[in-house]
Amino acid sequence: MLPSAGVYYFPWEINSSVPEGETLRTFGKLCSYNLAQSEAVLTAQHSSAQYQVCVNTEFVEPFQAQLGSRYLVVGEVEHREGEGPVVKARILTCVEGMNVLLLEQAVQEQRKYFSERQERMGNNTS
């Protein structure tokens, strides 16, 4: 059976409250890549804060790391002792040129749609 498509999480939403093993999608600028440890760090700006997402790249290597470029990652969340959550990448794609503001708007619209649909379905079963 294939894993689920993954729910979009913004980089600033990924924290210890995201359940272990949950499939997610997120994005960010590649700021570092360590091939020896199979680890990359994506960053994203939100308001005045900078957020980081640690990505395990073991399953997607080798890949052409382009520091400073935007990447989209699909993977599962893994919680490591003494560290924040790590995304075990299944897909890591360079999406340089992607309009991040439009992506954020699209994710917000999708969430709004799913929420409204869930409410309608809840009202129909009552």
ROTOR-517829 format. One line per field, with one value per residue: x, y, z of N, C-alpha, C in turn. Coordinates in steps of 0.02 Angstrom, whole numbers, plus 32768, in hexadecimal, padded with zeros to 4 digits. Each point is the difference from the previous one (the first is absolute). Example, Ala and Ser with C-alpha at 12.3 -4.5 7.8 and 13.67 -1.06 7.14 Angstrom:
n_xx 8294:7FEE
n_yy 7EE4:8035
n_zz 8186:7FDC
ca_xx 7FD3:802A
ca_yy 803B:803B
ca_zz 8000:8003
c_xx 802D:7FD9
c_yy 803C:8037
c_zz 8000:8025
This chain:
n_xx 802A:7FEE:8033:7FE1:7FDA:7FEC:7FF7:7FEE:803D:7FF5:803C:7FDD:7FDF:803B:7FE5:800C:7FD0:8029:7FCE:8023:8023:7FE7:7FDF:8032:7FEB:803C:8019:8034:802B:8025:800D:7FF8:8035:7FF8:8024:8035:7FD7:7FFB:8016:7FC5:800A:7FBD:7FFF:7FD9:7FED:7FEB:7FDE:8017:7FE7:8038:7FE5:8013:8009:800D:8025:7FEA:8038:8003:7FBE:801B:8032:802A:8007:7FF2:8023:7FD0:8034:7FD0:7FF6:7FC3:7FEB:7FDF:7FEB:7FFC:7FE9:801E:7FDD:803D:7FF2:8034:801C:7FEA:7FDB:7FF5:7FC5:8007:8001:7FEB:8028:7FC6:7FF0:8034:7FD8:802E:7FE6:803E:7FEE:7FF2:7FC3:8027:7FF5:8004:8037:8015:7FEC:801E:8032:7FFD:7FF9:8032:8020:7FF1:800F:8037:800C:7FEF:8023:802E:7FF7:7FFD:8035:801A:7FEA:8015:802F:7FF2
n_yy 7FC5:8031:8028:8022:802A:8008:8017:8039:8006:803C:8015:8037:7FD1:7FF0:7FDD:7FF9:802D:8000:7FD4:7FD5:7FFD:803B:7FF4:8027:803C:8016:803B:8015:802E:7FDE:7FFD:7FBE:7FDC:7FCB:7FF0:800A:8031:8008:803E:801C:8041:8004:803D:8023:8038:8011:8034:8008:7FC3:7FE0:7FD1:7FC9:7FD9:7FD0:7FED:7FC2:7FFF:7FD2:8008:803D:7FE1:8016:803F:802B:8007:802D:8010:8017:7FC5:8009:7FDD:7FCF:7FEF:7FBF:7FF6:7FD6:8012:800F:7FEC:802A:7FD6:8033:7FF1:802C:8005:7FC5:801A:7FC1:801E:7FFE:8041:8015:8032:8015:8034:800D:803C:7FD2:8017:800C:8040:7FEF:7FDD:8031:802A:7FD8:7FFA:8042:8008:7FD4:801B:803B:7FE9:7FE0:8038:8027:7FD6:8001:8043:8004:7FD7:8026:8035:7FDD:7FEF:803E
n_zz 8000:7FD9:8014:802F:7FDD:803C:803D:7FE3:8015:8019:7FED:800B:7FE0:7FE7:8031:8040:7FEF:7FCB:7FF7:8024:7FC8:8012:7FC8:7FEB:7FEB:7FEF:800B:7FDF:8013:7FD5:8041:800A:7FEE:8027:7FCC:8027:8017:7FBD:8008:7FF5:7FFA:8005:7FE5:8029:7FE3:803D:7FED:803D:8001:800B:7FD8:8021:7FCB:802C:7FCB:800C:7FDD:802F:7FFB:7FFC:801C:7FD4:8016:7FD0:8037:7FFB:8026:8027:7FE4:7FE8:8034:7FE3:803C:7FF0:803D:802C:8034:8016:803D:8007:802B:8022:7FCB:7FD0:7FE2:7FE1:7FC3:8000:7FD5:7FDF:7FFE:7FDD:7FEE:7FD4:801E:7FED:8013:802D:7FF7:8035:7FF2:7FC0:800F:8028:7FD0:7FD4:802B:800B:7FBF:7FF8:8032:7FE6:7FC3:8016:8020:7FCC:7FDA:802F:8005:7FBD:7FFF:8031:7FDE:7FCC:802C:8012
ca_xx 7FD6:8026:7FF2:7FD1:801D:8021:7FDF:802F:8012:8032:803B:7FF6:7FCE:801E:801D:7FF8:7FBA:7FF1:8007:8034:7FEC:7FD0:8019:7FF4:8022:8015:802E:802F:803E:8035:8037:803A:7FF9:8038:7FF9:8018:7FCC:7FC0:7FD5:7FFB:7FD8:7FD9:7FEC:7FC9:7FF2:7FB9:7FFF:8045:8027:801C:7FF2:8028:7FE5:8035:7FE8:802B:8001:8018:7FD9:7FFD:8044:8021:7FDB:8029:7FEF:800C:7FF7:7FDE:7FC4:7FC5:7FF1:7FC1:800E:7FC9:801D:7FE2:801E:8022:8016:8040:800D:8029:7FFD:7FBD:7FEB:8025:7FD8:8023:7FE9:7FF2:8008:8020:8002:8010:7FC8:8018:7FD2:7FBC:7FE7:7FF0:7FC2:7FC7:7FFB:7FE1:7FB9:7FDF:7FFA:7FCB:7FC0:7FF2:7FEC:7FBD:7FD2:7FF8:7FDC:7FBA:7FE5:7FF8:7FC5:7FC4:7FF6:7FEB:7FBA:7FD6:7FF8:7FDA
ca_yy 803B:803E:8030:8036:8036:802F:803F:8038:8024:8034:7FF1:801A:7FD6:7FBF:7FFE:7FC0:7FEB:7FD9:7FBB:7FD5:7FD8:8022:8016:8047:8025:8042:8020:802F:800C:7FD4:8029:7FD5:7FBA:7FD7:7FBF:7FCC:7FF0:7FFD:8031:8043:802F:8030:8039:8029:803D:800C:803E:8016:7FC7:7FCF:7FBD:7FCC:7FBB:7FCF:7FCD:7FC7:7FF6:7FBC:7FDE:8026:800B:8041:8035:803B:8034:8044:802C:803F:7FF3:7FE8:7FB8:7FE4:7FBD:7FD5:7FCB:7FF1:8021:7FD5:8026:7FE8:8014:803C:802A:800C:7FCE:7FF9:7FE5:7FCE:8011:7FCF:8029:8040:801D:8046:8025:8045:8029:7FF8:803A:7FE8:801F:7FDE:7FBE:800A:800E:7FC3:7FD3:801C:7FF4:7FB8:7FF4:801D:7FD4:7FC1:8010:800B:7FC0:7FD7:801A:7FEC:7FB8:7FF8:8017:7FD1:7FC2:800E
ca_zz 8000:7FFB:8036:7FEE:7FD9:802D:800E:7FFF:803D:7FF5:802A:8044:8022:800F:8043:8021:8003:7FC4:8016:7FE5:7FC7:7FD4:7FBF:7FF6:7FCB:8014:7FD1:801C:7FDD:8017:801B:800B:7FEE:8016:7FDF:802D:8031:7FDD:8021:7FE2:8027:7FD9:8028:7FE6:8025:800E:8027:800A:8019:7FD1:8017:7FE1:7FFF:7FF4:7FD2:7FF5:7FB7:7FF3:7FCD:7FC1:7FE7:7FFC:7FDE:7FF2:8031:7FE9:803A:7FF2:7FD7:8023:7FF9:8019:801B:8017:8029:8040:803A:8031:803A:801A:8045:800A:7FC5:7FE7:7FCF:7FC2:7FCA:7FD7:7FBC:7FCC:7FC3:800D:7FBD:7FF9:7FE2:7FFA:7FD8:8019:8024:8043:8017:7FE0:801F:8042:7FF5:7FE9:803A:802C:7FDE:8005:8046:8009:7FDC:8026:803E:7FEF:7FEB:803C:8023:7FDB:8009:8046:8005:7FDD:8026:803E
c_xx 802C:7FF3:7FD1:8025:8023:7FDB:8035:8007:8030:803B:7FF7:7FCC:801D:8023:7FF1:7FB7:7FEA:800D:8038:7FE3:7FCE:8021:7FEE:8025:8013:8033:8030:803C:8036:803A:803D:7FEF:803F:7FF6:8015:7FCC:7FBB:7FCE:8003:7FD6:7FDF:7FED:7FC7:7FF6:7FB5:7FFC:8048:802D:8018:7FF5:802A:7FDC:803B:7FE3:8034:7FFB:8014:7FDC:8000:8046:8011:7FD1:802E:7FEA:8015:7FF2:7FE1:7FC2:7FC7:7FF5:7FBD:8010:7FC0:8020:7FDB:8026:801D:8018:8040:800A:802E:8003:7FB8:7FEE:802B:7FD1:802A:7FE4:7FF5:8008:801F:800E:8011:7FC7:8012:7FD2:7FB8:7FED:7FE6:7FBF:7FC2:7FF7:7FDF:7FB6:7FDA:7FF6:7FC9:7FBB:7FEC:7FE9:7FBA:7FCB:7FF3:7FDA:7FB5:7FDF:7FF3:7FC3:7FC0:7FF1:7FE8:7FB8:7FD1:7FF4:7FD6:7FB6
c_yy 803E:802D:8037:8038:8034:8041:8037:801E:8037:7FF1:8017:7FD8:7FBD:8004:7FBD:7FE9:7FDB:7FB7:7FDB:7FD7:8021:8016:8049:8019:8044:801A:802D:8008:7FD3:802A:7FD7:7FB8:7FDB:7FBA:7FC7:7FEB:7FFB:8030:8044:802B:8031:8039:8025:803B:8006:8039:8016:7FC8:7FD3:7FBB:7FCE:7FBD:7FD3:7FC7:7FC8:7FEE:7FBA:7FDE:8023:800D:7FD0:8033:803C:8038:8044:802F:8042:7FF7:7FE6:7FB6:7FF1:7FBA:7FDE:7FC8:7FF7:8022:7FCB:802D:7FE0:801C:803D:802F:800E:7FC9:8002:7FE3:7FCE:8005:7FC1:8021:8042:801F:8049:8023:804A:8026:7FFB:803F:7FE8:801F:7FDF:7FBA:8006:800E:7FC1:7FCF:8019:7FF4:7FB6:7FEE:8019:7FD3:7FBF:800B:8008:7FBF:7FD3:8017:7FEB:7FB6:7FF2:8013:7FCF:7FC0:800B:7FF3
c_zz 8000:803C:7FE8:7FDC:802B:8005:7FFD:8045:7FEB:802E:8048:8027:8015:8043:801F:8005:7FC1:8012:7FDB:7FC7:7FD1:7FC0:7FF6:7FC3:801C:7FCF:8025:7FD4:801C:8019:8010:7FEC:8014:7FE4:802F:8033:7FE1:8020:7FDD:802F:7FD1:802F:7FDE:802E:8009:8032:8009:8016:7FC7:801E:7FDA:8004:7FEF:7FD6:7FFA:7FB6:7FEB:7FC5:7FBC:7FE3:7FC8:7FDF:7FFA:802F:7FE5:803A:7FEB:7FD5:802B:7FF1:801F:8018:8015:8027:8041:8038:802E:8039:801B:8046:8004:7FC4:7FEF:7FCF:7FC1:7FCC:7FD8:7FB9:7FD6:7FBC:8016:7FBC:8003:7FDC:7FFA:7FD0:8016:8028:8044:801A:7FE2:801D:8044:7FF9:7FEC:803A:802F:7FE1:8004:8046:800D:7FDF:8028:8041:7FF3:7FEB:803C:8028:7FDE:800A:8047:8009:7FDE:8028:803F:7FF7
